[in-house]
Amino acid sequence: MKQLVLDIGLSTVPSLSGFFAGPNEAAVRHLRVWLGEAHVPTLHSPVPTYLWGESGSGKTHLLESVHSALREQGALVGWMSATTLHPPEFDERWGAVVLDDVHLYTAVQQHAAFNWFVNAQSLQRGVVAAGALPPADLALREDLRTRLGWGHVFHLQLLDEAERRSVLRQAADARGVLLSDEVLDYMLHRFSRDLGSLMELLDHLDGYALQTQRAVTIPLIRSMLENE
């Protein structure tokens, strides 16, 4: 059966506490320490951190969590993704630089990313980046590619089905939503295996069930999709 991917925006601000680490505990622990959430002083080490893994492994969620946490600490942050068509010049007020989807960067974005990286390093500012491939396999300009790979590198793993099922069950219980095994099977086998998409699907199901005053069932899911 073809998987469906819902184009649904995030309903809440991403956070490390809202990320189910599973096999990626080392990466999450590293980011907590870097942000000062692990009962140690805020470090924001200038040694770069690079996260890589396939789509759905949580790269963007973790970067957005870092971005949000830094802003809560009062820091200004430079953010660039593949959709940043006209990257600004490096701002010396930035406390850190965050680079998402670097494997998709154009020549213009690579030039800006390298400039940001060099300036951040010279000012002892942090750099956190993510891409779909390990640094050595990135089709980027050599000076940027090598810099992305000389710090902390973490390979993010996808959660297996049992882990995704557990997360969905716990999230549903927290909302007071009863998910039968049949509904869970349907969600896990008919939709994207990306946990973020599944959680957003659960949010929509919860709202639609309240709106229609119906229990969450497979017919309800089908009805919701027909009315999207």
MIZAFI-857272 format. One line per 10 residues: number of its first residue (from 1); their letters; for each residue x, y, z of C-alpha. Coordinates in pm, 1 decimal, always signed. Layout:
<pts>
NUM> A> X/Y/Z  ...
</pts>
This chain:
<pts>
1> MKQLVLDIGL> +0.0/+0.0/+0.0  +136.0/+341.7/-95.8  +234.8/+554.6/+202.0  +68.5/+891.5/+242.4  +258.8/+1195.3/+363.4  +53.1/+1471.1/+519.8  +171.3/+1825.4/+454.7  +94.2/+1955.1/+801.2  +283.6/+2231.2/+980.3  +425.1/+2181.8/+1328.3
11> STVPSLSGFF> +168.4/+2271.4/+1588.2  +411.5/+2325.9/+1872.8  +761.9/+2460.5/+1912.9  +1005.7/+2168.7/+1878.9  +1207.1/+2085.3/+2189.8  +1461.1/+1827.0/+2295.8  +1224.1/+1711.4/+2570.1  +961.6/+1644.1/+2303.8  +1199.3/+1431.3/+2097.0  +1187.7/+1055.0/+2152.5
21> AGPNEAAVRH> +1558.7/+974.7/+2142.5  +1546.9/+597.3/+2113.0  +1865.5/+491.9/+1929.8  +1971.4/+858.7/+1904.8  +2027.6/+914.6/+2274.9  +2395.6/+1004.9/+2229.8  +2312.0/+1289.9/+1991.6  +2035.7/+1426.6/+2214.6  +2257.3/+1403.4/+2523.8  +2532.6/+1591.7/+2339.6
31> LRVWLGEAHV> +2292.3/+1870.9/+2241.3  +2158.3/+1895.8/+2596.6  +2509.6/+1941.0/+2731.5  +2590.8/+2189.1/+2456.4  +2282.2/+2392.0/+2546.8  +2347.1/+2366.3/+2920.3  +2039.8/+2152.6/+2994.0  +2234.5/+1872.3/+3161.8  +2304.6/+2050.9/+3491.9  +2627.7/+2197.7/+3357.9
41> PTLHSPVPTY> +2704.3/+2557.2/+3261.1  +2595.3/+2659.9/+2912.7  +2884.6/+2558.1/+2688.6  +2791.3/+2646.5/+2329.6  +3127.0/+2497.2/+2232.8  +3272.7/+2636.9/+1910.3  +3353.7/+2280.0/+1802.3  +3093.0/+2213.4/+1529.5  +2824.1/+1948.0/+1555.8  +2691.9/+1768.9/+1247.5
51> LWGESGSGKT> +2385.4/+1540.5/+1240.4  +2309.4/+1316.4/+944.5  +2050.7/+1058.6/+854.6  +1770.4/+982.5/+615.4  +1443.9/+1172.9/+596.9  +1232.2/+1119.0/+906.8  +1523.8/+1060.7/+1143.8  +1461.0/+1390.0/+1326.9  +1738.2/+1616.2/+1197.6  +1525.6/+1926.7/+1146.3
61> HLLESVHSAL> +1337.9/+1871.6/+1474.3  +1666.7/+1866.7/+1664.2  +1799.8/+2176.3/+1486.5  +1475.1/+2364.1/+1548.4  +1492.7/+2254.4/+1913.1  +1845.6/+2396.0/+1940.7  +1734.7/+2716.0/+1770.0  +1436.6/+2758.8/+2004.9  +1643.2/+2682.6/+2316.1  +1910.6/+2935.6/+2218.4
71> REQGALVGWM> +1649.5/+3203.1/+2159.0  +1494.1/+3126.8/+2498.3  +1839.8/+3188.4/+2645.7  +1835.8/+3529.6/+2479.7  +2076.8/+3449.2/+2198.0  +2044.5/+3563.7/+1839.5  +2091.7/+3275.8/+1596.9  +2177.9/+3258.5/+1228.6  +1953.8/+3001.7/+1054.9  +1991.8/+2873.3/+701.5
81> SATTLHPPEF> +1807.1/+2593.0/+524.8  +1779.9/+2493.4/+161.5  +1480.7/+2728.3/+133.0  +1688.9/+3032.7/+234.4  +1732.2/+3164.7/-117.8  +1910.7/+3486.4/-21.3  +2123.3/+3418.8/+289.0  +2215.1/+3733.4/+483.1  +2568.4/+3831.5/+575.1  +2707.1/+3691.6/+900.0
91> DERWGAVVLD> +2593.3/+3897.0/+1199.4  +2849.5/+3930.7/+1480.2  +2562.6/+3945.4/+1730.6  +2476.8/+3582.6/+1655.8  +2558.3/+3346.1/+1938.2  +2549.0/+3044.6/+1708.5  +2485.3/+2935.3/+1350.7  +2241.7/+2658.0/+1252.1  +2259.2/+2501.7/+903.9  +1986.5/+2259.9/+791.7
101> DVHLYTAVQQ> +1970.1/+2034.9/+483.9  +2323.4/+2123.1/+379.5  +2321.2/+1846.1/+116.6  +2075.7/+2058.3/-83.6  +2266.9/+2386.5/-71.5  +2318.2/+2580.2/-393.0  +2650.9/+2742.9/-478.1  +2521.7/+3069.8/-330.1  +2414.5/+2898.9/-8.1  +2744.3/+2710.4/+17.0
111> HAAFNWFVNA> +2934.7/+3036.9/-16.2  +2724.4/+3193.3/+260.5  +2752.2/+2883.0/+481.7  +3129.9/+2881.5/+450.6  +3140.2/+3252.7/+536.6  +2914.7/+3197.5/+837.8  +3127.1/+2901.7/+946.9  +3456.5/+3090.7/+926.8  +3318.3/+3393.3/+1110.8  +3155.9/+3178.3/+1378.6
121> QSLQRGVVAA> +3480.4/+2992.5/+1437.2  +3689.4/+3309.4/+1457.5  +3448.4/+3453.9/+1714.9  +3420.2/+3124.1/+1908.8  +3052.4/+3080.7/+1822.4  +2881.3/+2746.0/+1786.9  +2784.6/+2576.0/+1462.0  +2520.0/+2302.1/+1446.2  +2440.2/+2154.2/+1104.8  +2252.3/+1864.5/+949.0
131> GALPPADLAL> +2232.3/+1682.2/+618.8  +2121.5/+1356.0/+462.7  +2475.1/+1221.9/+412.9  +2793.3/+1185.1/+617.4  +3038.7/+1473.3/+565.9  +3269.5/+1272.6/+340.8  +2985.9/+1203.5/+94.9  +2846.0/+1556.8/+71.1  +2862.8/+1707.3/-277.6  +2970.5/+2045.2/-142.7
141> REDLRTRLGW> +3271.6/+2270.1/-191.7  +3568.1/+2107.0/-23.0  +3639.0/+2380.5/+232.9  +3281.0/+2366.9/+364.5  +3255.5/+1988.3/+353.6  +3573.8/+1934.1/+553.3  +3473.1/+2188.0/+816.7  +3137.3/+2018.3/+865.5  +3318.6/+1693.9/+937.8  +3593.5/+1794.5/+1179.7
151> GHVFHLQLLD> +3380.7/+1823.7/+1492.4  +3116.8/+1604.1/+1656.0  +2934.4/+1387.9/+1399.0  +2623.4/+1182.1/+1483.2  +2438.0/+938.5/+1258.2  +2067.1/+958.0/+1340.9  +1872.8/+633.5/+1313.4  +1505.1/+594.0/+1229.0  +1286.9/+456.7/+1507.9  +1167.0/+103.9/+1447.5
161> EAERRSVLRQ> +795.3/+23.2/+1435.7  +776.8/-84.1/+1800.4  +932.7/+246.3/+1909.5  +700.6/+452.7/+1688.7  +403.1/+256.8/+1821.6  +511.9/+324.9/+2180.9  +553.0/+698.3/+2118.1  +213.2/+726.2/+1948.7  +44.1/+531.3/+2227.4  +197.3/+750.6/+2497.9
171> AADARGVLLS> +110.9/+1070.0/+2310.2  -247.8/+955.1/+2258.4  -283.9/+857.9/+2625.0  -159.7/+1204.0/+2725.4  -436.4/+1357.2/+2511.5  -699.7/+1120.6/+2646.8  -735.6/+961.3/+2303.0  -795.6/+587.4/+2279.9  -602.9/+429.9/+1993.3  -692.4/+69.4/+1926.2
181> DEVLDYMLHR> -430.8/-169.9/+1793.3  -622.4/-168.5/+1463.7  -595.2/+211.8/+1435.8  -227.8/+206.4/+1529.1  -159.9/-58.0/+1264.3  -341.8/+154.3/+1006.5  -146.1/+469.5/+1098.6  +189.1/+291.1/+1096.4  +136.4/+102.3/+771.1  -58.0/+352.7/+559.0
191> FSRDLGSLME> +125.9/+676.2/+639.0  +480.9/+804.1/+639.3  +708.3/+632.3/+889.4  +840.4/+977.8/+980.4  +748.6/+1011.1/+1349.4  +696.5/+1385.2/+1312.9  +431.6/+1329.7/+1044.5  +266.6/+1061.2/+1256.0  +251.6/+1293.1/+1557.8  +100.4/+1567.9/+1344.4
201> LLDHLDGYAL> -152.1/+1315.2/+1212.8  -241.8/+1234.5/+1573.6  -289.5/+1605.9/+1648.1  -526.0/+1637.8/+1353.2  -712.8/+1322.2/+1447.6  -758.1/+1448.3/+1802.1  -898.8/+1779.4/+1679.5  -1120.0/+1616.9/+1417.2  -1255.3/+1365.4/+1668.3  -1345.2/+1647.8/+1908.2
211> QTQRAVTIPL> -1503.1/+1849.1/+1628.4  -1715.5/+1558.2/+1505.6  -1774.2/+1407.7/+1850.9  -1657.4/+1067.3/+1727.6  -1405.3/+816.0/+1852.4  -1077.9/+775.9/+1663.7  -1137.8/+488.8/+1422.3  -1021.8/+395.7/+1075.2  -1345.6/+535.2/+920.7  -1278.2/+861.8/+1107.6
221> IRSMLENE> -926.8/+880.8/+959.9  -1065.6/+822.9/+611.3  -1333.6/+1085.9/+668.3  -1075.2/+1338.7/+786.3  -855.8/+1279.7/+481.4  -1153.1/+1321.2/+249.0  -1223.8/+1658.8/+408.7  -862.8/+1785.0/+403.2
</pts>
